[in-house]
Every structure is written in structure tokens, then in C-alpha cells.
Amino acid sequence: VTYLIDALANMGQEMVRIDLQDSNSSALVTIPDDAHFKYVVMPMRI
């Protein structure tokens, strides 16, 4: 969870969008005003 918090803290944005499907799929973080910004978080199971 800290990697997601670190990413959000360093974006410098007040509004972001996080698209989630399920626990086996990636999460997509985007900035509503910037169509070129995409941050993908992949799930990892150990």
C-alpha cells in the first residue's frame, strides 16, 4: 500500500482517478486534466 501512497503524494494533484477491477487486475491511476498521464499498479502475490 505504501507504493500507492508514495505515488499519490508525488503527483502534486488534488484530484486523481483510480480505476480498480478486482484483486487480480492492475489498478490504473490517471489525472482527469492530463490525458497523457497514466500510472499502472500491478498486483503481486508472494
mmCIF file of the N, C-alpha and C atoms, coordinates in Angstrom:
data_MODEL
# 
_entry.id   MODEL 
# 
loop_
_atom_site.group_PDB 
_atom_site.id 
_atom_site.type_symbol 
_atom_site.label_atom_id 
_atom_site.label_alt_id 
_atom_site.label_comp_id 
_atom_site.label_asym_id 
_atom_site.label_entity_id 
_atom_site.label_seq_id 
_atom_site.pdbx_PDB_ins_code 
_atom_site.Cartn_x 
_atom_site.Cartn_y 
_atom_site.Cartn_z 
_atom_site.occupancy 
_atom_site.B_iso_or_equiv 
_atom_site.pdbx_formal_charge 
_atom_site.auth_seq_id 
_atom_site.auth_comp_id 
_atom_site.auth_asym_id 
_atom_site.auth_atom_id 
_atom_site.pdbx_PDB_model_num 
ATOM 1   N N  . VAL A 1 1  ? 0.823   -1.198  0.000   1.00 0.00 ? 1  VAL A N  1 
ATOM 2   C CA . VAL A 1 1  ? 0.000   0.000   0.000   1.00 0.00 ? 1  VAL A CA 1 
ATOM 3   C C  . VAL A 1 1  ? 0.861   1.253   0.000   1.00 0.00 ? 1  VAL A C  1 
ATOM 4   N N  . THR A 1 2  ? 2.044   1.194   0.588   1.00 0.00 ? 2  THR A N  1 
ATOM 5   C CA . THR A 1 2  ? 2.888   2.394   0.656   1.00 0.00 ? 2  THR A CA 1 
ATOM 6   C C  . THR A 1 2  ? 3.323   2.871   -0.722  1.00 0.00 ? 2  THR A C  1 
ATOM 7   N N  . TYR A 1 3  ? 3.508   1.969   -1.674  1.00 0.00 ? 3  TYR A N  1 
ATOM 8   C CA . TYR A 1 3  ? 3.908   2.392   -3.025  1.00 0.00 ? 3  TYR A CA 1 
ATOM 9   C C  . TYR A 1 3  ? 2.808   3.211   -3.691  1.00 0.00 ? 3  TYR A C  1 
ATOM 10  N N  . LEU A 1 4  ? 1.561   2.908   -3.398  1.00 0.00 ? 4  LEU A N  1 
ATOM 11  C CA . LEU A 1 4  ? 0.453   3.687   -3.945  1.00 0.00 ? 4  LEU A CA 1 
ATOM 12  C C  . LEU A 1 4  ? 0.358   5.049   -3.258  1.00 0.00 ? 4  LEU A C  1 
ATOM 13  N N  . ILE A 1 5  ? 0.547   5.080   -1.961  1.00 0.00 ? 5  ILE A N  1 
ATOM 14  C CA . ILE A 1 5  ? 0.533   6.344   -1.217  1.00 0.00 ? 5  ILE A CA 1 
ATOM 15  C C  . ILE A 1 5  ? 1.686   7.230   -1.667  1.00 0.00 ? 5  ILE A C  1 
ATOM 16  N N  . ASP A 1 6  ? 2.867   6.657   -1.863  1.00 0.00 ? 6  ASP A N  1 
ATOM 17  C CA . ASP A 1 6  ? 4.023   7.428   -2.345  1.00 0.00 ? 6  ASP A CA 1 
ATOM 18  C C  . ASP A 1 6  ? 3.749   8.026   -3.720  1.00 0.00 ? 6  ASP A C  1 
ATOM 19  N N  . ALA A 1 7  ? 3.154   7.262   -4.606  1.00 0.00 ? 7  ALA A N  1 
ATOM 20  C CA . ALA A 1 7  ? 2.842   7.761   -5.950  1.00 0.00 ? 7  ALA A CA 1 
ATOM 21  C C  . ALA A 1 7  ? 1.859   8.921   -5.876  1.00 0.00 ? 7  ALA A C  1 
ATOM 22  N N  . LEU A 1 8  ? 0.808   8.776   -5.088  1.00 0.00 ? 8  LEU A N  1 
ATOM 23  C CA . LEU A 1 8  ? -0.194  9.836   -4.964  1.00 0.00 ? 8  LEU A CA 1 
ATOM 24  C C  . LEU A 1 8  ? 0.398   11.092  -4.336  1.00 0.00 ? 8  LEU A C  1 
ATOM 25  N N  . ALA A 1 9  ? 1.276   10.924  -3.368  1.00 0.00 ? 9  ALA A N  1 
ATOM 26  C CA . ALA A 1 9  ? 1.888   12.073  -2.701  1.00 0.00 ? 9  ALA A CA 1 
ATOM 27  C C  . ALA A 1 9  ? 2.797   12.853  -3.637  1.00 0.00 ? 9  ALA A C  1 
ATOM 28  N N  . ASN A 1 10 ? 3.414   12.190  -4.601  1.00 0.00 ? 10 ASN A N  1 
ATOM 29  C CA . ASN A 1 10 ? 4.359   12.840  -5.506  1.00 0.00 ? 10 ASN A CA 1 
ATOM 30  C C  . ASN A 1 10 ? 3.736   13.351  -6.797  1.00 0.00 ? 10 ASN A C  1 
ATOM 31  N N  . MET A 1 11 ? 2.449   13.152  -6.990  1.00 0.00 ? 11 MET A N  1 
ATOM 32  C CA . MET A 1 11 ? 1.784   13.629  -8.202  1.00 0.00 ? 11 MET A CA 1 
ATOM 33  C C  . MET A 1 11 ? 1.544   15.126  -8.175  1.00 0.00 ? 11 MET A C  1 
ATOM 34  N N  . GLY A 1 12 ? 1.376   15.697  -7.008  1.00 0.00 ? 12 GLY A N  1 
ATOM 35  C CA . GLY A 1 12 ? 1.129   17.130  -6.913  1.00 0.00 ? 12 GLY A CA 1 
ATOM 36  C C  . GLY A 1 12 ? -0.247  17.535  -7.414  1.00 0.00 ? 12 GLY A C  1 
ATOM 37  N N  . GLN A 1 13 ? -1.210  16.638  -7.332  1.00 0.00 ? 13 GLN A N  1 
ATOM 38  C CA . GLN A 1 13 ? -2.572  16.900  -7.815  1.00 0.00 ? 13 GLN A CA 1 
ATOM 39  C C  . GLN A 1 13 ? -3.558  16.768  -6.663  1.00 0.00 ? 13 GLN A C  1 
ATOM 40  N N  . GLU A 1 14 ? -4.613  17.558  -6.712  1.00 0.00 ? 14 GLU A N  1 
ATOM 41  C CA . GLU A 1 14 ? -5.671  17.419  -5.716  1.00 0.00 ? 14 GLU A CA 1 
ATOM 42  C C  . GLU A 1 14 ? -6.694  16.365  -6.120  1.00 0.00 ? 14 GLU A C  1 
ATOM 43  N N  . MET A 1 15 ? -6.812  16.108  -7.421  1.00 0.00 ? 15 MET A N  1 
ATOM 44  C CA . MET A 1 15 ? -7.817  15.166  -7.912  1.00 0.00 ? 15 MET A CA 1 
ATOM 45  C C  . MET A 1 15 ? -7.147  14.132  -8.807  1.00 0.00 ? 15 MET A C  1 
ATOM 46  N N  . VAL A 1 16 ? -7.334  12.854  -8.478  1.00 0.00 ? 16 VAL A N  1 
ATOM 47  C CA . VAL A 1 16 ? -6.871  11.752  -9.319  1.00 0.00 ? 16 VAL A CA 1 
ATOM 48  C C  . VAL A 1 16 ? -8.014  10.752  -9.448  1.00 0.00 ? 16 VAL A C  1 
ATOM 49  N N  . ARG A 1 17 ? -7.892  9.903   -10.444 1.00 0.00 ? 17 ARG A N  1 
ATOM 50  C CA . ARG A 1 17 ? -8.887  8.847   -10.638 1.00 0.00 ? 17 ARG A CA 1 
ATOM 51  C C  . ARG A 1 17 ? -8.172  7.511   -10.523 1.00 0.00 ? 17 ARG A C  1 
ATOM 52  N N  . ILE A 1 18 ? -8.739  6.589   -9.750  1.00 0.00 ? 18 ILE A N  1 
ATOM 53  C CA . ILE A 1 18 ? -8.179  5.252   -9.588  1.00 0.00 ? 18 ILE A CA 1 
ATOM 54  C C  . ILE A 1 18 ? -9.226  4.252   -10.066 1.00 0.00 ? 18 ILE A C  1 
ATOM 55  N N  . ASP A 1 19 ? -8.897  3.529   -11.125 1.00 0.00 ? 19 ASP A N  1 
ATOM 56  C CA . ASP A 1 19 ? -9.792  2.508   -11.675 1.00 0.00 ? 19 ASP A CA 1 
ATOM 57  C C  . ASP A 1 19 ? -9.338  1.138   -11.183 1.00 0.00 ? 19 ASP A C  1 
ATOM 58  N N  . LEU A 1 20 ? -10.238 0.451   -10.488 1.00 0.00 ? 20 LEU A N  1 
ATOM 59  C CA . LEU A 1 20 ? -9.958  -0.877  -9.940  1.00 0.00 ? 20 LEU A CA 1 
ATOM 60  C C  . LEU A 1 20 ? -10.968 -1.870  -10.493 1.00 0.00 ? 20 LEU A C  1 
ATOM 61  N N  . GLN A 1 21 ? -10.522 -3.073  -10.779 1.00 0.00 ? 21 GLN A N  1 
ATOM 62  C CA . GLN A 1 21 ? -11.426 -4.128  -11.246 1.00 0.00 ? 21 GLN A CA 1 
ATOM 63  C C  . GLN A 1 21 ? -11.641 -5.163  -10.139 1.00 0.00 ? 21 GLN A C  1 
ATOM 64  N N  . ASP A 1 22 ? -10.584 -5.888  -9.809  1.00 0.00 ? 22 ASP A N  1 
ATOM 65  C CA . ASP A 1 22 ? -10.630 -6.898  -8.755  1.00 0.00 ? 22 ASP A CA 1 
ATOM 66  C C  . ASP A 1 22 ? -9.218  -7.085  -8.216  1.00 0.00 ? 22 ASP A C  1 
ATOM 67  N N  . SER A 1 23 ? -9.045  -7.996  -7.268  1.00 0.00 ? 23 SER A N  1 
ATOM 68  C CA . SER A 1 23 ? -7.744  -8.161  -6.618  1.00 0.00 ? 23 SER A CA 1 
ATOM 69  C C  . SER A 1 23 ? -6.690  -8.785  -7.527  1.00 0.00 ? 23 SER A C  1 
ATOM 70  N N  . ASN A 1 24 ? -7.077  -9.328  -8.663  1.00 0.00 ? 24 ASN A N  1 
ATOM 71  C CA . ASN A 1 24 ? -6.126  -9.942  -9.590  1.00 0.00 ? 24 ASN A CA 1 
ATOM 72  C C  . ASN A 1 24 ? -5.768  -9.052  -10.769 1.00 0.00 ? 24 ASN A C  1 
ATOM 73  N N  . SER A 1 25 ? -6.371  -7.890  -10.875 1.00 0.00 ? 25 SER A N  1 
ATOM 74  C CA . SER A 1 25 ? -6.151  -6.988  -12.008 1.00 0.00 ? 25 SER A CA 1 
ATOM 75  C C  . SER A 1 25 ? -5.344  -5.770  -11.582 1.00 0.00 ? 25 SER A C  1 
ATOM 76  N N  . SER A 1 26 ? -4.750  -5.122  -12.563 1.00 0.00 ? 26 SER A N  1 
ATOM 77  C CA . SER A 1 26 ? -3.981  -3.914  -12.280 1.00 0.00 ? 26 SER A CA 1 
ATOM 78  C C  . SER A 1 26 ? -4.913  -2.756  -11.938 1.00 0.00 ? 26 SER A C  1 
ATOM 79  N N  . ALA A 1 27 ? -4.356  -1.772  -11.255 1.00 0.00 ? 27 ALA A N  1 
ATOM 80  C CA . ALA A 1 27 ? -5.074  -0.530  -10.967 1.00 0.00 ? 27 ALA A CA 1 
ATOM 81  C C  . ALA A 1 27 ? -4.497  0.545   -11.874 1.00 0.00 ? 27 ALA A C  1 
ATOM 82  N N  . LEU A 1 28 ? -5.349  1.404   -12.394 1.00 0.00 ? 28 LEU A N  1 
ATOM 83  C CA . LEU A 1 28 ? -4.915  2.487   -13.269 1.00 0.00 ? 28 LEU A CA 1 
ATOM 84  C C  . LEU A 1 28 ? -5.201  3.816   -12.581 1.00 0.00 ? 28 LEU A C  1 
ATOM 85  N N  . VAL A 1 29 ? -4.145  4.593   -12.366 1.00 0.00 ? 29 VAL A N  1 
ATOM 86  C CA . VAL A 1 29 ? -4.273  5.912   -11.751 1.00 0.00 ? 29 VAL A CA 1 
ATOM 87  C C  . VAL A 1 29 ? -4.075  6.947   -12.848 1.00 0.00 ? 29 VAL A C  1 
ATOM 88  N N  . THR A 1 30 ? -5.039  7.844   -13.004 1.00 0.00 ? 30 THR A N  1 
ATOM 89  C CA . THR A 1 30 ? -4.954  8.896   -14.016 1.00 0.00 ? 30 THR A CA 1 
ATOM 90  C C  . THR A 1 30 ? -5.269  10.242  -13.378 1.00 0.00 ? 30 THR A C  1 
ATOM 91  N N  . ILE A 1 31 ? -4.866  11.301  -14.074 1.00 0.00 ? 31 ILE A N  1 
ATOM 92  C CA . ILE A 1 31 ? -5.184  12.666  -13.673 1.00 0.00 ? 31 ILE A CA 1 
ATOM 93  C C  . ILE A 1 31 ? -6.253  13.160  -14.645 1.00 0.00 ? 31 ILE A C  1 
ATOM 94  N N  . PRO A 1 32 ? -7.413  13.581  -14.137 1.00 0.00 ? 32 PRO A N  1 
ATOM 95  C CA . PRO A 1 32 ? -8.514  13.967  -15.032 1.00 0.00 ? 32 PRO A CA 1 
ATOM 96  C C  . PRO A 1 32 ? -8.156  15.051  -16.057 1.00 0.00 ? 32 PRO A C  1 
ATOM 97  N N  . ASP A 1 33 ? -7.290  15.996  -15.716 1.00 0.00 ? 33 ASP A N  1 
ATOM 98  C CA . ASP A 1 33 ? -6.947  17.094  -16.624 1.00 0.00 ? 33 ASP A CA 1 
ATOM 99  C C  . ASP A 1 33 ? -5.767  16.792  -17.540 1.00 0.00 ? 33 ASP A C  1 
ATOM 100 N N  . ASP A 1 34 ? -5.166  15.597  -17.414 1.00 0.00 ? 34 ASP A N  1 
ATOM 101 C CA . ASP A 1 34 ? -3.977  15.254  -18.197 1.00 0.00 ? 34 ASP A CA 1 
ATOM 102 C C  . ASP A 1 34 ? -4.191  13.895  -18.860 1.00 0.00 ? 34 ASP A C  1 
ATOM 103 N N  . ALA A 1 35 ? -4.565  13.904  -20.122 1.00 0.00 ? 35 ALA A N  1 
ATOM 104 C CA . ALA A 1 35 ? -4.864  12.660  -20.840 1.00 0.00 ? 35 ALA A CA 1 
ATOM 105 C C  . ALA A 1 35 ? -3.627  11.797  -21.077 1.00 0.00 ? 35 ALA A C  1 
ATOM 106 N N  . HIS A 1 36 ? -2.429  12.360  -20.938 1.00 0.00 ? 36 HIS A N  1 
ATOM 107 C CA . HIS A 1 36 ? -1.197  11.623  -21.206 1.00 0.00 ? 36 HIS A CA 1 
ATOM 108 C C  . HIS A 1 36 ? -0.643  10.913  -19.979 1.00 0.00 ? 36 HIS A C  1 
ATOM 109 N N  . PHE A 1 37 ? -1.111  11.256  -18.785 1.00 0.00 ? 37 PHE A N  1 
ATOM 110 C CA . PHE A 1 37 ? -0.572  10.664  -17.560 1.00 0.00 ? 37 PHE A CA 1 
ATOM 111 C C  . PHE A 1 37 ? -1.313  9.380   -17.221 1.00 0.00 ? 37 PHE A C  1 
ATOM 112 N N  . LYS A 1 38 ? -0.557  8.294   -17.073 1.00 0.00 ? 38 LYS A N  1 
ATOM 113 C CA . LYS A 1 38 ? -1.113  7.014   -16.638 1.00 0.00 ? 38 LYS A CA 1 
ATOM 114 C C  . LYS A 1 38 ? -0.101  6.351   -15.713 1.00 0.00 ? 38 LYS A C  1 
ATOM 115 N N  . TYR A 1 39 ? -0.574  5.875   -14.579 1.00 0.00 ? 39 TYR A N  1 
ATOM 116 C CA . TYR A 1 39 ? 0.266   5.180   -13.613 1.00 0.00 ? 39 TYR A CA 1 
ATOM 117 C C  . TYR A 1 39 ? -0.404  3.839   -13.344 1.00 0.00 ? 39 TYR A C  1 
ATOM 118 N N  . VAL A 1 40 ? 0.279   2.753   -13.656 1.00 0.00 ? 40 VAL A N  1 
ATOM 119 C CA . VAL A 1 40 ? -0.289  1.415   -13.511 1.00 0.00 ? 40 VAL A CA 1 
ATOM 120 C C  . VAL A 1 40 ? 0.335   0.736   -12.302 1.00 0.00 ? 40 VAL A C  1 
ATOM 121 N N  . VAL A 1 41 ? -0.524  0.183   -11.447 1.00 0.00 ? 41 VAL A N  1 
ATOM 122 C CA . VAL A 1 41 ? -0.074  -0.566  -10.273 1.00 0.00 ? 41 VAL A CA 1 
ATOM 123 C C  . VAL A 1 41 ? -0.500  -2.015  -10.478 1.00 0.00 ? 41 VAL A C  1 
ATOM 124 N N  . MET A 1 42 ? 0.493   -2.896  -10.505 1.00 0.00 ? 42 MET A N  1 
ATOM 125 C CA . MET A 1 42 ? 0.226   -4.313  -10.735 1.00 0.00 ? 42 MET A CA 1 
ATOM 126 C C  . MET A 1 42 ? 0.167   -5.063  -9.405  1.00 0.00 ? 42 MET A C  1 
ATOM 127 N N  . PRO A 1 43 ? -0.768  -5.993  -9.271  1.00 0.00 ? 43 PRO A N  1 
ATOM 128 C CA . PRO A 1 43 ? -0.835  -6.794  -8.045  1.00 0.00 ? 43 PRO A CA 1 
ATOM 129 C C  . PRO A 1 43 ? 0.299   -7.817  -8.024  1.00 0.00 ? 43 PRO A C  1 
ATOM 130 N N  . MET A 1 44 ? 0.774   -8.127  -6.828  1.00 0.00 ? 44 MET A N  1 
ATOM 131 C CA . MET A 1 44 ? 1.838   -9.109  -6.681  1.00 0.00 ? 44 MET A CA 1 
ATOM 132 C C  . MET A 1 44 ? 1.475   -10.041 -5.530  1.00 0.00 ? 44 MET A C  1 
ATOM 133 N N  . ARG A 1 45 ? 1.528   -11.294 -5.785  1.00 0.00 ? 45 ARG A N  1 
ATOM 134 C CA . ARG A 1 45 ? 1.264   -12.285 -4.737  1.00 0.00 ? 45 ARG A CA 1 
ATOM 135 C C  . ARG A 1 45 ? 2.548   -13.053 -4.464  1.00 0.00 ? 45 ARG A C  1 
ATOM 136 N N  . ILE A 1 46 ? 2.807   -13.249 -3.195  1.00 0.00 ? 46 ILE A N  1 
ATOM 137 C CA . ILE A 1 46 ? 4.026   -13.976 -2.801  1.00 0.00 ? 46 ILE A CA 1 
ATOM 138 C C  . ILE A 1 46 ? 3.640   -15.271 -2.119  1.00 0.00 ? 46 ILE A C  1 
# 
